[in-house]
Amino acid sequence: MLENACEFGNKLAALGYQTPIAVNLSMLQFKAPYIGELIQSILTRTKLPPELLELEITEGILMDNEDECESILSEFHGMGIQVSIDDFGTGYSSLSYLKKFAVDKIKIDRSFIKGIPHYDNGTIAKVIIELAGNFNLQVIAEGVETPEQIDFLLKNNCHIAQGFYYAKPLGEEELLSYMEQSKRDNG
């Protein structure tokens, strides 16, 4: 799956889209022996620039063996790969992880976005956005579905979002068509 994602990322790059391809890693994948070598070989085979690969891990992965995790994340960073913490705020949310581990982004879990603004004033999302800013991390809001949620995120300095507001999950060809249409619509 990682190889397919990297091949598609390279296809996007060839079409002029410098958009990172995000791939979730499970605990087993993350802790697999020689994970760095495996990823490097896939990047080499697919010719995807490492800065266009983003590996997503959950907070639970970071809990398992901090020293090992620190080493693996440092290896990914040394390769030029971006790392994000997925579903931030739903797991073990230790602030020391943001300081200790080499991560680039945190993804606000959809549960903190879902009720904004009608059933939730967004306090947790605001705190996560501010916290990330203090650590010089990018923030991605997951599960965005309404214009009001977009307004809230923009007002609170979160400029990256994903969710049904933009599109439902798309296959490769549908995604390419969507991106081309967006490019034409937005100049």
N, C-alpha and C positions, 0 to 999 in steps of 0.2 A: 504494500500500500504506500509506504514512504517513497519507494522508487517511482510509482505511478504519479504521486503528487509532485515529485521533483521534475519529472518529465513534463507535466502540465505547466509547472512554474517556468520551466525553460521555454516552453511554447509561448506563454504569456510575455516573457521577457523579449523574445524574438519579435513579437507583435508590438513592442514598445511599452508594455505595461510593467512597470517596476514595482509590482505588488508582491509582498512576501506571501508565500504559501505556508499556512499554519497547519501543523499536524500534531494531533494529540499523541502523547506517549503514555502507555500504561506503566504501572509499577514494574511488571515483568520486562517490558521493553527497555525501560530506563535503566534497570539494574542488570541487564544482560551483559555478560562479559564482552569486552571489546565493542561496546556500543559506539564509541567514538570512531573506531576504525570502520565499522559498518556504515555509519553515516557518511564518513569521508569517501568511502568507495562508491556509495550511491551518488554523492555530489559529483564525483569525478566522472562516473559513467554517464550521468544525465547532463553534465556540463552546466548545472545550475549554480550560479554564484552563491556562495554560502550566506551572504547577507539577504538573500531572497528566500531563505528558509527560516521559519519560526517554529520552534518546538514548544508545545504547550504541556505543562505538567500540573498536577494538582498539589495542593498544600500537603495532602496526606503522604505523598512521595517524599517530601522534604523531611518528614518526621522520622522516617525509618532509620537512617544512618547519616547523620549530619556531615561527618567528615567525608564519607564516600560521595554524598550528593554534592558537596562543595567542590570536590575534585572533578566530578563529571561535568558540572555546570561550567567550571573554569575551562575545561577542555573544549566544550561547545563554544564558549566565548572566544577562546584562542583560535578557533576555526572560523570565526566571524559569523556564527549562527546566532540569531536572536532567540531569547527564551522568555516565555510568559508563564505566569501563574494563572491557571484557569480556575473559574468558579471561586474567585477570591471572596473570602468572608464566610464561606459555608463550612469550612473544615476547621483547621486548628489555628488559623490566623495568629501566628506568633509574629509580632512586629520585628523581632530579632532576625527573622528570615529575610526580610527586606533589606536589612543592613548587611547580613552575612553572605547571602548567596548572590551570585552574578545573574541577575534577571534584568530584563529590559522593560517588561510590561506586566501589568496586572489586568485581569479581565473581571469586571464586576459581574457577579452572578445575576442572572435574570430575575431571581427572587427579590432583589433589591431595586429593580427597575419596574417590575410588573404593575404595581399599584399607583405609580406616579402619574398624575398629581392627585387623582380623585380619592384614593384610599391610603395613600402614603405620602408624606411630605418630602421624602427623599433624604432624610437625615443621614442614614447609613451610606447611601451613595455619595452624598456630599463629603462625608468624612473620608471615604476611600479615595475619592478624587483628590482631596487636599493632601492626604497622606502620601499618595503616589507622587504628587507634585513636589513635596518636600524631599523625596528620595530621587528626584529626577527620573521618574519612571513614566512611561506612557500609560494611559488608561483606555481600555476598551469596554464599552458597555454592551452586555449581551441581552438579547431578548427585547430589543426596542421595537415597538409596534405602533406608536402614535406620534403625531406631530408635537403634542404636548410634552412627550418624553424627550424628543429631540430638543425642543426649546429649553427644557430643564437642564439637559446635559450641556448644551452650549453656554447657557448662563453660568454654569458651574465649572467651566473650563475642561470639559470632556469632549474632545473633537473626533473621536473614533467610536463608531457604533456598528453593531450588527444586529440583524433581526428581520422579522417579516415586514417592517416598515419599508425596507428596501426591496426585499424579494424573499420568496420561499426558497428552500434548497433547490439548486439547479444542477442539471447535468452539464458536462463540459461544453457541448455545442450551444445549449441555452445560455450558459454563463457568458460565452464569447459574444453571442448576439446581444445580450443585456449590456455588456461592457461597451460594445460598439455603439449601441443606441445611447447610452449614458454619455459617451464621448461626444456624439453629435449634438445631443441636447444641451450639454454644458460647455461646449466649445473646447 
